C-alpha cells in the first residue's frame, strides 16, 4: 500500500509539485463514505457522549464541569461541520479532520478516568475515517499515535487514589492496535481497489479511435505513471521483429514524450522470461536494507522463482530504487515489455498481476484503435484520389476549353469578324462548369454518404480474414452495399462486430461464424451468428458491451439461442 500514500510526507526527492497535485486530485479523492454521512455520524457521536455523561457522569467528579464544557464544544464543532457539509464549504481540510477528532478524544480521555475512560471507543471513528478514505498508511498512523498517546495520557490522568489496574492499562492499547490494524488493512484494500477501478475506467475512455494510436499509448503511459506516482514509465515494443521502439514518459519532462528506435539500449531490458512479470525493491533507505523481488507468470497466473533473474543489475541499469516490469502479450506472443521505474517504494507485489490484467484489457482496444486509424488513413487516401480525379475530369477540362475559346475569340476580334455567337458559347460553357462545381461542392458537404458504408464493409471483411487467420474460426460476411452511414456510426458498428467476434472466441468453441450487415427500412441491422456448441444456454447472458453501444446510438440488441446456432441481433437507426 505504500504506492498509494507516498505523497503523504514520504514522497521521494525530486518529484514535481504538479505531478503530486495531479495524483491527489485524480486518485486520492475517491471516497468510500460521503462527507455528509461522516459529518452526521460525528455529530451523533458527540451528542451521544454528552447524553451518556449527563446520565452517568464520568469520574473523577472534580473534572466533570470541564468534561461537560469539552463535550459541548465538541458538539458545536461537529454541528458546524455537518451544516457546512450541506453548503459544500470546506472550513477544515478533510485530511486533517480525523486528526482533530483524535485530539478531541485524547482530551476527553484525560478528563474522564484515563485508560478506563468510556471515550476510548471513539478512537475507532478516527481510524475508520482515515483508513477508508485515505488508505492503509494513513489509518495505521492514526492507530499508532492514538495507542501511544492514549497510553501516556491515560496513565498520567488516572486517579491516584484508585488502585492501578495493569491488565486494563495493557489490554486497551493492545486492543486498539490489533483491531485498528484490521480496520486499516480492509480500508486500504477498498481504497486500492477503487483506484484500480478508476484506472480501468480511464483506460476505457482513452481507447478512442479519434485520438490515434500514438497519442492513446502516450496518454495511457502518463496515467500509469501518475497512478503509481512513479518517476518514469517505459514501453519497449517490437520484440518479435526488431528494431525495438522505445517510448518513454518521464516525470521531469511531462510535456515531452520520447519515441525512438533503440535496439541496443533495449536488449538488456527485454532479456527476461517472455511471460514473466518482475517486481524489485532495493530498500536501501530502510533500516533493514533487505531487497525484495518477485516474479509472476502471466500465462499461468502463479508466482514463480526469481533466482535466474538478476533484478539488482536491472535496477542499476535503470538507475532506480525499485521497478516493475510486465510483458505485453498478444495472441500468445510477447511483443513488448512495460517498465514502471521509481526512486521510492511505489510498487508492491500484487501490482504485477493488476498491470498484467490491465494490459490484457487494454491491448485489444489498442489493436482496434490502430486498425481504425489505418482504415481512416486509407479511406482519406482513397478520397483524395477520388477528389483529384473528379477535379481533373469535371473542373479542369471545361476551363481548358474556356481558355482556348477566349484565345480564338481574341484572334477573331483582332481581324474584325463577328464574335456574338462565340461569346454565347463561352457563356454556356461557363454556366455548365459552375453547375458541375456546385454539384461537386454538395458531395463534399456530405450529401452523398455511400463511402462510409463501403469503408465499414471493407473493414469488417478485413477483420474477418484476420480473425480466421489467427483463431481458426471461419467467418462469412454477408453485406449489402449502397446505403448511407455517417462516420461515427460506421466506427461504432465496427466495434460492435469486433466485440461479437471476440465473444465467440472467448465464450464458445464454435469454429464457424457469420456477420450480417444490411438495411431494414431506416435501421442498420448487424447480425453476429455462430454455430451452437452447447456451451451457451438460451437466455443465459446478453453481451453488455454490445448492448451499451447499441443503446448509446439509439438502438437495441438481443440474443437468440437455438439448437443449431446462437445469434446476436443489433438494430441501430440510420
LOFIZA-362467 format. One record per residue: residue in one letter; y, x, z of N, C-alpha, C in turn. Coordinates in steps of 0.2 Angstrom, whole numbers, plus 5000, padded with zeros to 4 digits. Layout:
BEGIN
AYXZYXZYXZ/...
REM end
This chain:
BEGIN
X499450045000500050005000500650045000/X500650115000501250155000501650144994/X501350124989501750124982502250064983/X502050014987502549954987503149964991/X503050014996503650025001503950095001/X503850124996504050194996504850194996/X505150144994505850144994506150125001/X505750105006506050085012506150155017/X506450195014506650255018506250315017/X505650305013505250365011505250385004/X505750365000505750374993505750454992/X505350474987505450554985506150574983/X506250634984506950654982507050654974/X507650644972507750644965507750574962/X507550524965507450464962508150424962/X508250404956508950374954509050304958/X509650294960509850234963509750174959/X509850184952509750124948509050104948/X508550154947507850134947507650104954/X507850124959507650094966507950024966/X508550014964508849944964508449894960/X508249924954507849884949507149864953/X506849904956506249894959506349844965/X506849854969507049804974507149734971/X507549724966507749664963507149624960/X506749664956506249634952505549624955/X505349664960504749654963504749644970/X505249664974505249654981505449594984/X505749554979506049484981505449434981/X504849454979504349404979504149374986/X504249314987504249284994503649244995/X503249255000502649205002502849145005/X503349145009503649095013504449085011/X504649035010505349025008505849035014/X506449055013506949075018507049015023/X507148955020507248895024506748875029/X506048885027505548875031505548925037/X505648985035505649035040506249025045/X506849005043507348985047507248925052/X506848875049506648825053506248845059/X505748885057505248905062505548945068/X505948985066506349025070506748985075/X507048935073507448885077507048845081/X506448825079505948785083505748825089/X505548895087505348935092505848945098/X506448955096507048965101507048905105/X507148845102507248785107506548775111/X505948795108505348785112505348825118/X505648895117505648935123506148915128/X506748885126507248865130506948805134/X506548755131506248695135505748725140/X505248765137504748795142505048825148/X505548865147505848895153506248845157/X506448795155506848745159506248705163/X505648695160505148665164504848705169/X504648765167504348815171504748875171/X505248885175505648945175505249015175/X505449065171505149125171505349165178/X504949215180505049255185505349315183/X505749355187505949335194506549285194/X506549255199507149195199507849225199/X507949285201508549315201508849325195/X508449325189508749335182508749275178/X508549215181508449155177509149135174/X509749145177510349125173510449165167/X510349235168510449275162509949255156/X509349235159508749215154509049155150/X509249105154509549045151510049065145/X510549105147511049125143510849155136/X510349205137510049235132509649185127/X509349135130508949085126509449045122/X509949025126510448985122510849025116/X510949085118511249125112510749135106/X510149145108509649145103509549085099/X509649025102509548955099510148955094/X510748975096511348965092511249015086/X511049075087510949115082510449085077/X509849065079509349035075509648975071/X510048935075510348875071510748885066/X511248945067511648965062511248985055/X510749025056510349045051510048995047/X509848945051509548885047510048845043/X510648835046511148795042511348835036/X511448905037511648945031511148945026/X510448935028509948935023510048875018/X510348825020510448765015511048785010/X511448825012512048845008511948905004/X511348935005511148995001511649055003/X511949055009512349105011511949155015/X512049225014511749275017512149315022/X512149295028512649325033512249395036/X511649395036511249455038510749465033/X510649525030510149545025509449525028/X509049505023508349475025507949535028/X508049595025507549645028507749675035/X508349645038508449665045508349605050/X508149545047508149485052507549495056/X506949525054506349525058506549575064/X506949625062507049675067507549655072/X508049605070508449575075508049525080/X507549495077507149445081506749485086/X506549545084506149595089506549615094/X507249625093507649645098507749585103/X507849525100507949465105507349465110/X506749475107506149465111506049515116/X506249575114506249635119506749615125/X507349585124507749575129507449515133/X507149465130506849415134506249435138/X505849485136505349515140505649545146/X506149585145506449625150506749575156/X506849515154507149465159506649425162/X506049425160505549375162504849405164/X504849455168504249475170503949535167/X504249565162503949625159503349615155/X502849645156502149645152501849575153/X502049545158501749475159502149415157/X502649435153503149385150502749335145/X502949275146502749225141502949235134/X503549275133503849285127503449335123/X502949365126502549415122502349395115/X502149335115501849305109502349295103/X502949295105503449285100503449345095/X503249405097503249465093502849455087/X502349415087501949395081502349365075/X502849325077503349295072503649355068/X503949405071504249455068503749495063/X503149505066502649545062502449505056/X502349435057502149395051502649395046/X503349385048503849385043503849455039/X503849515043503849575040503349585035/X502649575037502149585033502049545027/X502149475028502049435022502649425017/X503249455019503749465015503849535012/X503749585016503949655013503249695013/X502749675016502149705015501849745021/X501349785020500949815025501349865029/X501649915025502049965029502649935033/X502949885031503549855035503249825041/X502749785040502449755045502149795051/X501849855048501549905053502049935057/X502649945054503149975058503449935064/X503449865062503649815067503149815073/X502449825071501949825076502049885081/X502049935078502150005082502750005086/X503349985084503949985088503849935093/X503649875091503549815096503049835102/X502549865100502049885105502349935110/X502649995107502950045111503450015116/X503949985113504549965117504349905122/X503849865120503549815125503249845131/X502849905129502549935135503049975139/X503550005136504050045140504549995144/X504749945141505249895144504849855149/X504249835147503849785151503749825158/X503549885157503349925164504049935168/X504549955164505249965168505449895171/X505349835168505649775170505149735175/X504549765176504049725180504349725187/X504249665191504449665198504149715202/X504549745206504249805210503949775217/X504049715218503749685224503049655223/X502849655216502249625215501749685213/X501049675214500549725213500549735205/X500449805204500449825197499749805194/X499749775188499149755185498949795179/X498549845180498449895175498049855168/X497649815170497249785164497749745160/X498249705163498749665159499149715155/X499349765159499849815156499549855149/X498849865149498549895144498249845139/X498049785141497749735136498249705131/X498849685133499349655129499549705123/X499749765125499949815119499349825114/X498749835117498149845113498049775108/X498149725111498049655108498649655102/X499249675104499749675099499649725093/X499349775095499249825089498649805085/X498149785088497549765084497649705080/X497849645083497949585079498549595074/X499049635076499649645072499449685066/X498949735067498649775061498349725056/X497949675058497649625054498149585050/X498649565053499149525050499449565045/X499649625046499949675041499549685035/X498849695036498449705031498349645026/X498349585029498249525025498949515021/X499449525025500149505022500249555016/X500149625018500249675012499749655006/X499149635007498749615002499049564998/X499349515001499649454997500249474993/X500649514996501249544993501049584987/X500549624988500249664982499949624976/X499649574978499349534973499849494969/X500349464973500949434969501349474965/X501449544967501749584962501349604956/X500749604957500249624951500249564947/X500249504949500349444945501049434941/X501549464945502149464941502149514935/X501849564936501749614931501349584925/X500849554927500449524921500849474918/X501349434921501749384918502249424913/X502549474916502949514912502649544905/X502049564906501649584900501549534895/X501449474897501349414893502049404889/X502549404892503249394889503349444884/X503149504886503349564881502949564875/X502349534875501949534869502249484864/X502849504861503149454856503249494850/X502949464844503049504838503749514836/X504249484838504949494836505149564838/X504849594844505049654847504849714843/X504249704839504049764836503549804840/X503049844838502549874842502849924846/X503349974843503650024847504050004853/X504449954852504849934857504449894862/X503949864860503449824865503149874870/X502849934867502549984870503050014875/X503550034873504050074877504350024883/X504449964882504649924887504049914892/X503449904890502849904895502849964899/X502950024896502850084900503450084905/X504050064903504550064908504450014914/X504149954912503949914918503449944922/X502949974919502450014924502750064928/X503150104925503550154929503950124935/X504250074933504650034939504250004944/X503749974941503249934946502949984951/X502750044950502550094954503050144957/X503650134955504250174957504050254955/X503750264950503450324948504050364944/X503950434943504450474940504350474933/X503750464930503550474923502950424921/X503050394915502450364913502350394906/X501750414905501550444899500950414895/X501050404889500450374885500350424879/X499650434878499450484873498950444869/X499050434862498650394858498450434852/X497950414848497650444843497150494844/X496750484850496250524852495650524847/X495550464844494950464839495150494832/X495850504831496050534824496750564825/X496650634827497250674828497650674822/X498350684822498750714828498850664833/X498950684840499050644845499750624846/X499850554847500550534848500750534855/X501250564857501450574864502050524865/X502050474869502550434871502750444879/X503350454880503550474887504150434889/X504050404895504650374898504750404905/X505350434906505550464912506050434916/X506050444923506550414927507250444926/X507250504925507950534924508250514917/X507850504912508150484906507950414904/X508150374908507950304907508050274901/X508650294897508850264891508550304885/X508150364886507950404881507150404881/X506850364876506150364876505950414871/X505350454872505150504868504550484865/X504450494858503850484854503850534849/X503350584850503250634846502550654845/X502350694840501650724839501550784843/X501150784848501050844852500250854853/X499950884848499250884849499050944854/X499350994853499151054858499251034865/X499851014866500050994873499650934876/X499350894872498950834874498250854876/X498050904873497250914873497050924880/X497350964885497150964892497150894895/X497550854893497650794897497150734894/X496850754889496350704886495650724887/X495550784890494850814891494550784897/X494550724898494250684904493650644901/X493250624905492650574903493050514899/X492750494894493050444889493250384893/X492750354897492850294900492950294908/X493250354910493350364917494150364919/X494350324923495050324926495050374932/X495550404933495650454938496250444943/X496150454949496650454954496750514958/X497350544959497350604963498050604967/X497950624973498550634978498450694982/X498950734981498850804984498950804992/X499450764994499550755001499850825004/X500250865000500450925003500950915008/X501350865008501850845013501550815019/X500950795019500650765025500450825030/X500350805036500150855041499450875041/X499050835038498350855037498150885030/X498650885026498550925019497950915016/X497650855016496950845013497050805006/X496850835000496950804994496450744993/X496650694990496250634989496150624981/X495550614979495450604972494850554971/X494850514966494350464965494350454957/X493750424955493650414948493250344948/X493450314942493250244941493050234934/X492350214933492150204927492350134924/X492750124919493050064917492450014914/X491950054911491450014907490949984912/X490850014918490349984922490649944928/X491349964929491649934935491449964942/X491250024942491050064948491350124949/X491450154955491750214956491250264956/X491450324953490950374951491150444955/X490750494954490850564957491450594953/X491850634956492350674953492250744953/X491650774955491550844955491650884949/X491550854943491650884937492350884934/X492850844938493550834936493950884940/X494350924937494750964941495450934941/X495550884946496150844946496750894949/X496550944953497150984955497451024950/X497051044945497351084939497751034935/X497550974934497950924930498550914934/X498550904940499150894944499650954943/X499451014943499851074942500151074935/X499751054930499951054923500551004923/X500450944926500950894926501550904931/X501450954935501950964940502050904944/X501550874947501550814950501250824957/X501450784962501050774968500550734968/X500550684964500050634963500050604956/X499550574953499550544946498950494946/X498950454941498450404940498350404932/X497750414930497550414923497050364921/X497250324916496750274914496650274907/X495950274904495850274897495950204894/X496250204888496350144884495750134879/X495450084880494850074876494850004871/X494750014865494749954860494149954856/X493749894857493149894853492649944855/X492649954862492150004864492250074863/X492850094860493050154858493750174861/X493750234865494350264868494850284862/X495450264863495950284858496550314861/X496550314868497150334871497050344878/X497550374882497550384889498250374892/X498250334897498950324901498950364907/X499550394908499650434914500250404918/X500250394924500750374929500850434933/X501450464934501550534937502150524942/X502050554948502450544954502550604958/X503050614961503150674966503050644973/X502950584974502750554980502050524980/X501850484985501250454986501350374984/X501350364977501550294974500950254973/X500350294973499750254970499150254975/X498750214974498150204978497550194974/X496950194977496350194973496250134969/X496350074972496250014968496650004962/X497250044961497650044956497250064949/X496750104950496350124944496050054941/X495750014945495449954942495949904940/X496549904943497049854941497349874935/X497549934934497849954927497349954922/X496649964923496149954918496149884916/X496149834920496149764919496749744915/X497349774917497949754914497949784906/X497649844905497649864899497149824894/X496649804897496149764894496449694892/X496949674896497349614894497849624889/X498149674889498749684885498549714878/X498049754878497849784871497749734865/X497349684866497349634861497949604859/X498449594864499049564862499449614858/X499449684860499749734856499549734849/X498849724848498549734842498849674837/X498849614840499149564836499849574834/X500249604839500949614838500949664832/X500549714832500549764827500349734820/X499849694820499649664814500249614811/X500549574816501049534813501649574811/X501849624814502349674812502249694805/X501549714804501449744797501449694792/X501149634794501249574789501949554788/X502349554793503049544791503349594787/X503249654788503449704784503249704776/X502549684776502349674769502649614766/X502749564770503049504767503749514765/X504149554769504849564767504849614760/X504349654760504249694754504149654748/X503649604748503549564743504149524741/X504449494746505049454745505649494741/X505749564743506249604740506049614733/X505349624731505149624724505349564720/X505149504724505249444720506049434719/X506449454724507149444723507449494717/X507149554717507349594712507149574705/X506549544704506349514698506749454696/X506849414701507249354699507949374697/X508249414701508949434699508949464692/X508449504690508449544684508349484678/X507849434679507749394674508249334673/X508449314679508849254679509649264680/X509849324682510549334683510849384679/X510549444678510749504674510749484667/X510249454664510149444657510749404654/X510949344658511449304655512149344655/X512249384660512849424660512849474655/X512249504653512249544647512449514641/X512249454640512349414634513149394634/X513449374640514149364641514549424639/X514349484641514649544639514649554631/X514049544628514049554621514449504617/X514449444620514849394617515649404617/X515849434623516549454623516749514619/X516249554618516449614613516549584606/X516049544604516149514597516749474597/X516949434602517549394602518149444601/X518149504604518649544603518749574596/X518249584593518249604586518549554581/X518249494583518549434578519249424579/X519449424586520149414587520649474584/X520349534583520749584580520849574573/X520349544570520349534562520649464560/X520849424566521249364564520849304562/X520149304564519749254562519749204568/X519549144567519549084572518949104577/X519149094583518749104589518549044593/X518748984592518748924596517948914597/X517548914592516848894593516448954598/X516649014597516349064601516549064608/X517149044609517449034616517048984620/X516948924616516548864619515848894620/X515548934616514848954618514848994624/X515349044625515349084631515449044637/X515848994636515948944642515248914644/X514948884639514248854641513748904644/X513848964641513349024644513549034652/X514249034653514449054660514248994664/X514248924662514048874666513348874668/X512948894663512248894664512048954669/X512449004669512249064673512449044680/X513049004681513248984688512748934691/X512448884686511948844689511348874691/X511148934688510548974690510649004696/X511249034697511449064703511449024709/X511748954708511748914714510948894716/X510548884711509848864712509548924716/X509648984714509349044717509649044725/X510249034726510549034732510248984737/X510048924734509748874738509048894740/X508748934736508048954738508149004743/X508649054743508749104748508849064755/X509249004755509348974761508748944764/X508148944761507548914764507448844761/X507748824756507548754753506848754750/X506548804749505848814747505448854752/X504948824755504548864761503848874759/X503648884753502948894751502748964754/X503149014754502949084756502649094763/X502949054767502749064774501949034775/X501848984771501148964771500649014768/X500849044763500449094759500349154764/X500849174767500849234772500349214777/X500349154780499849134786499149144783/X499049114778498349104775498149184774/X498549224771498349294769498149324776/X498649314781498549354787497849324791/X497749264790497049234793496449264790/X496549274783495949294779495849374781/X496449414782496349474784496049484791/X496249434795495949434802495249424802/X495049374798494349354797493949414795/X494149454790493749504787493749564793/X494249574796494249624802493749594807/X493749534809493349504814492549514812/X492449504806491749504803491549584803/X492049624802491849694801491649724808/X492049704813492049744820491549704824/X491449634824491049604828490449564825/X490349574819489749554815489649474816/X490249444815490249374815490549344809/X490149314805490349284798490849234799/X491449244796492049194797492249174790/X492149104789492349074782493049044783/X493549054779494149024779494248974774/X494448914776494548854771495248834772/X495648854767496348844767496648814761/X497148764762497448734756498148764756/X498348784750498948814748499548764747/X500148784747500648744744501048694749/X501048704755501348664760501848704764/X502448674766502948704769502848724776/X503048784779502948804786503448854787/X503848844793504348894795503948964798/X504349014798504149074800503849074808/X504149044812503949034819503249004819/X503248944816502548904816502048944813/X502148984808501649024805501349084810/X501849114813501649164818501249134824/X501449074826501049044832500449014829/X500348994823499748974821499249024820/X499549084818499049144818498849164825/X499249154830499049174837498449124839/X498549064837498049014839497349034836/X497349044829496749064826496449124829/X496849174831496649244834496349224840/X496649184844496349164851495749124850/X495649084845495049044844494449094842/X494549144838494049194836493849234842/X494349254846494249294852493849254857/X493949184858493549144862492849144860/X492749134853492049134850491649194852/X492049254852491649314853491549324860/X491949304865491949314872491449264875/X491449204873491149154877490449124873/X490349144867489749124864489349174861/X488749164858488349214855488349194847/X488749154845488749124838488849184833/X488549184828488649234823488949204816/X489249144817489549114811490149064814/X490649074810491249034812491649014806/X492048954806492448934801493148914803/X493648934799494348924801494548884795/X494848824797495148774793495848774793/X496248774788496948764788497148714783/X497448664785497548604780498148564783/X498448524778498948474780498748404780/X498848364785498748294785499348264787/X499648224782500248194782500748244784/X501148234790501648284792501348334797/X500748344797500448384803500048444800/X500148504803499748564801499148554806/X498548564803497848554806497548624806/X497348644812496948704812496348694815/X495748704812495148694814494748754815/X494448774821494048834823493448804825/X492948824821492248794822491748854822/X491248844827490748894827490048864828/X489548894826488848864827488748864835/X488348804837488248794844487648834846/X487648884851487048924853486848894859/X487148844862486848814868487248844874/X487648884874488048914879488548874882/X488848824878489448784880489248714880/X489348674885489148604885489748564884/X489648504882490148454880490648444886/X491248454885491748444890491848494895/X491548554894491548604899492148634900/X492548644895493148684895493648664889/X494248674890494748674885495148744885/X495148774880495548844880496248834882/X496448854887497148844890497648874886/X497548944883498048974879498148934873/X497648914869497748874863498048804865/X497848774870498148704872498948714873/X499148774877499848784879500248794873/X499948834868500348854862500448794858/X499948744857500048684854500548644857/X500548634863501048594867501748614866/X501848684866502448714865502748694859/X502348684854502548674847502548594845/X502448554851502448484850501848454848/X501248494848500648464845500148464851/X499548454849498948444854498348484852/X497848494857497248524855496748494859/X496148484856495548464860494948494857/X494348484861493748524859493148464858/X492748484853492148434852491548484852/X491048464856490448494856489848454854/X489548474848488948434846488348474846/X487848454844487148484844487248544839/X487548534834487548594829488148634829/X488648614832489248664832489748644837/X490248684839490748674843491448684839/X491848634840492448634836493148624840/X493548674839494248664842494748634837/X495048584838495548554833496248554836/X496648584832497348584834497848554829/X498248504831498648474826499448484829/X499848514824500548534825500948494820/X501548464822501948434817502348494813/X502348474807502648524802503448514802/
REM end
